[in-house]
Amino acid sequence: MRFQGRTALITAGGRGIGRATAEIIGREGGTVIAVDLDKESLDQVVGAIRVAGGTAHAIVADALDASQVAGVVRRVVEEHGRIDILVNAVGGSTIIAKPGATVDELTLEDWQKLLNFNLTGTFLFTNAVVPVMKRQRGGKIVNLSSIAGRGLSATSSSAYATAKGGIIAFTRKLSLELGAYGITVNAIAPSLTLSPRLRPRWDAMSPEERARQA
């Protein structure tokens, strides 16, 4: 039981990579606090973890709202005493009409939406959780980037690539800032994952476009 006795706060915990992470940590003995805007999806993942014998709780909140984020962190500390793991899984490319838009097709609104959606939630939760982890003298933070952030996606927009590249830079800087407190900070950079949100985009791709995602 790799996560026995640990409390994990997972953003976007109701779907996709966030949900999969929540289920793994719950299965491995951790206490899961899943945060999402969608109550129905949260109820599903929490229910699945509990049926499997794990411990999980749901909090409906907007990861892009500073006051709500602060309230989530305060509540978790009050109810569980500590936060051992923070998984920042909020983000994605499908909040604009054309996720694979070229730079001349992007609007300023598209640019700002993608930067805000992919960077702000990660910053806000990290900003709120780090003081807790400093007091504990330890913790683990995992940020969700993408191969797009490493310049390796042929089908993502430049705005999305910039946002996910920012996650990588943010992660590296935090590692330097927080290592002395026993806090480790890492990022993962997956390719396209077939979550329900991304399935329509995958279905619309040509075989050549799908091959470029490998």
C-alpha positions, 0 to 999 in steps of 0.5 A: 500500500504505497500511499497508506496514511497519506492525504492526497489533494487532486484537482480535476479529480472527477475525470481523465488523468485526475480521476485515474490518479485518484483511483490509484491512490485510493486503491493504494491506501491513500486518503483521496480529496478529489476537487472538481466543478462537476459534482456528478463526476466527483460522486462517481469517482468517490463512489468507485474508490469507496466500493473498492475499499478506499477512502475518498471525499469530494469537494466541488470548487473552481480551481481558478477562483482564489477564494474557493481554492483557499477554502478547499485547502483550509477545509482539508487541513481542518478535517485531515490535519495535513496534505501530503500530496498535491496533484495539479491536474486541471488543464486541457486544450479543448476549451477553445473551438479549435484545439489545433489552431495555428497561430494565425487562427488563434484569437486573443481570447483563445490565447488567454483562455488556454493560459488561464485554464492551464496555468492559473489553477496550478499556481493557485493550489500550489500557492495555497498548499505550499505553506502547509507542506512547509510546516510539515517539512515535507510533501509531494507536488505533481503538475500535469504538463504535456508533450506539447509543452516540450514542443513535441506535439504536431496537433496542439496549438501554440497557446496550449504548448506555451501554457504547458511549457510554462508548467514545466518551467514552474515545476523546475523553479519550485524544485529549487525553491522547495527542496530545502523543506523536503518538498519534491516537485515533478511534472508529467508530460503525457501525449494525448489521453483518451478521456471522454473529453478528448475522445471526439477530437481523437475520432475526428483525426486522420490516421496520419494525425493519430500516428503523430500522437504516438 
